[in-house]
Structures are given as C-alpha cells and as structure tokens.
C-alpha cells in the first residue's frame, strides 16, 4: 500500500526486504506501532514505512549468521559502540567471517557461537548481568573448559588481560633447541627499559624432558601467582583451574600440541 499519509490500523506495507509490515496503531505525530509477521510490535516512523526501509531486526544480516534482535539493548551510545555490542560482534566475526585476522584459530578451527547468542539481545542479557561487567575485563571461553569449541553461557566468563596474557604466544616451541641443548625461558610479566616484554632465562639443558620439567615448574608457579593476584576478578571456577598445576599443564600441552617441535 502507498498513499499520502494514509496509515490505517491493520494496513500492510511491503518493505524493501520483501516482508510485509502491518500497521498496529499511531503513537504520536509520525511515530507508529508496527510489526512484521514474526516480530514483536515495535516503533518506527512514517517516512520509513512509506519508503519501504523498515528493517526486520530478526534478519541475520550480521556476517550472514546473526541478528540484532528486538529488545532494550542498543549498539551505540553517543556514536560509540557499547561494550556488549563490541564484544558480541567481535566474537561473531572471528567465528564466521573468513576474512577476520584470527579466523583460522576460531571459526576455521571449528569454534562456533551457540544458537541463543546469534541474537545480540540474548547475549547482552547474559553479558550485562556478569558480576564484573563494565570493569574492562575480557570474554574468555577456554578457562572454564579448555576443550570448549562453543561460545555459550556454560563455557564463558570474564577475565583480566593479565590472565589472557598467560596463555597467548610462546607455545609454538615450549623449549626450543639450540644446537645440542634445550633453552628454557618464559615471560614472567617483567619489561625491559624500553617497555618491551622481557624473557626470563632458566638455563640450557641437554635432556629435553628435564628442560620441560624446569619450564613447567616456573610457568605453573607464575600462573598461580597471577591467579592469586587477580582472584577478586575471576569466576571462582576459573580461579580453581588456574591454581591447579595439573590443569595448567594439560592446557599448555593442548595449546602446544599442534606444533611439531613439541611432539
């Protein structure tokens, strides 16, 4: 239907997305309450209705797999993405956008997003109720269950950057070979005078297994130390894992298992 300001209750308007928008009632001035066949009622404005530009927020327009959804959560405040939208869109991208820089270790490796979280509103409902929401922490899916391949409420928690740093990089070769010996060094959170991360040196060893034992002794101790420092910022289940030497060693071995030098 089209016409000059004819917005009759119950009238149908075809939109550019191929869907029919049904008029429910006038709210005020140019604002109307409308709905698509499978959507809840929502507000829009007469120019959008007439021009056919009203969008169905249930359409999976985000990387072809996810939707914004209907609800109270918004994507921007004063032109800047909200924390929940920034996090959610980033997760969707690395799981489903083959052009994402880290796709190979997420979507390319079989990591997915649970169906519930394909809707931004559902993710935000969970995310904004976390105890440390708004504290600048990072979404993590591995430290509750390091074999998890799905982002979902059961697998995810918030962690500080210092915790994430414990398990990023450095596992391509746990104890690199230098001529006839194996080198043990790792980052312990220290920095050089120029601000770069500093590697702490723990010696050369002829026996690879001995070198690995030295590495894990110091690495596990460092993980536990940082976990204790960040205890108040951690889910208690994550804290238990990070202070369990067996769990930490198993996780590092898993991270390193794909690299030939560690076999």
Secondary structure, DSSP 8 states (H G I E B T S, - for coil): ---SS---TT-EEE-TTS-EEEEEEEEETTEEEEE-TTS--EEEEHHHHHHT----TTS--BTTTBB--SSS--SEETTEE-HHHHHHHHHHHHHH-TTSTTGGGTGGGT-EE-GGGGBHHHHHHHHTTSTTTTSS-EEESSSS-TT--EESTTT-EEE-HHHHGGGSSS-SSSS-EETTEEEEEEEEEEE-TTS-EEEEEEEEESSHHHHHHHHHHHHHHHHHHHHHHTGGGS-HHHHHHHT-HHHHHHHHHHHHTTSGGG-
